[in-house]
Amino acid sequence: MKEVKNITIEKKTAERFQQFSRTHYKTHSEALAGMLDFFFYNEISPKENFGPTGRRIENILKKRINAVIAITKNMEKNKVNPTLAILEALMEAADPRNYNSTRKRDYEQDDTHPDFYK
């Protein structure tokens, strides 16, 4: 049998450790060794703050997505629809069915225009 040493730990902390140890390792010694190895090999301190958690990042992204949606709705309301109306008016004016063949364009009478000689 391996040599054993006792460590004094608060009851609440010991219960948490035992629960963690049961779910992830076979023995408490393996659990403690695994945790120590993790911190040693990754060269991090257990007191370090690793920045925002997944939930915080998700909330930040949701806020930004909502802002993008609001901007898009505003653009559709104030920019896209008036621009679409202008383009539709231009297309309607350029439609050959609306073309009046008796009407001459200004440049058709001017012989300096490059299209005059075609």
Sequence and secondary structure as in RCSB ss.txt:
>XXXX:A:sequence
MKEVKNITIEKKTAERFQQFSRTHYKTHSEALAGMLDFFFYNEISPKENFGPTGRRIENILKKRINAVIAITKNM
EKNKVNPTLAILEALMEAADPRNYNSTRKRDYEQDDTHPDFYK
>XXXX:A:secstr
          HHHHHHHHHHHHHH SSHHHHHHHHHHHHHHTT  TT    S HHHHHHHHHHHHHHHHHHHHHH
IIIIIHHHHHHHHHHHHHH GGG  TT   GGGS TTSGGGG 
